């Protein structure tokens, strides 16, 4: 396994989706998927209270700079999802993501983004924010379109959709200077996915940052960012529809 947690997703070659925050009929029937240059994810989140939309944009006591788009800010503060990939499917101990193409942790927030600022959802630089080089790498990926994500509130306002695209080069570096390509062999990578839910401040009393709750694809509490705690993403040869026939 790419990580030690016994969960996995299989991805096959499929059609190229439109990054617009709308899951069109049939568009994601072949998900999780990739084409000749990018890996794609789609998430539909049910949420009855959207932070900063149904609530005021209240601030956490632990960080009054939470919404600054700097290394002092908290990119994950809000209704958000995080994607974590370990392209090398290796680790030495309990280390977290390196913050480069080998392993990374990125954030898509519903109400703030690097490209749109506070008020418009999209991608933000994830962890490790303390590493200036990682921060610069993530920011470059966002600004150049190497990684792209669109977040959009569902009609009726009771949730949201995120469509997320990850370029093989430079974001999936399976070996030094070697990036994933769609081929005839299965490739395993480490994978984790997180969803964070922020509602009214009082609903998160006792939780870090007053978050209402968070859920993860894999890992133990307080250890889920360790590479060894992640599940496995299996990038399969061939087309999913062909395999199922």
Secondary structure, 3 states (H helix, E strand, C coil): CCCCCCCEEEEEECCCCCCCCCCCCCCCCCCCEECCCEEEEEEEEECCCCCCCCCCCCCCCCCCCCCCCCCCCCCCCCCEEEEEEECCCCCCCCCCCCCECCEEEEEEECCEECCCEECCCEEECCCCCCCHHHHHHHHHHHHHCCEEEEEEECCCCCEEEEEEEEEHHHHCEEECCEECCCCCCCEEEEEEEEEEECCCHHHHCCCHHHCCEEEECCCCCCCCCCHHHCEEEEEEEEEHHHHHC
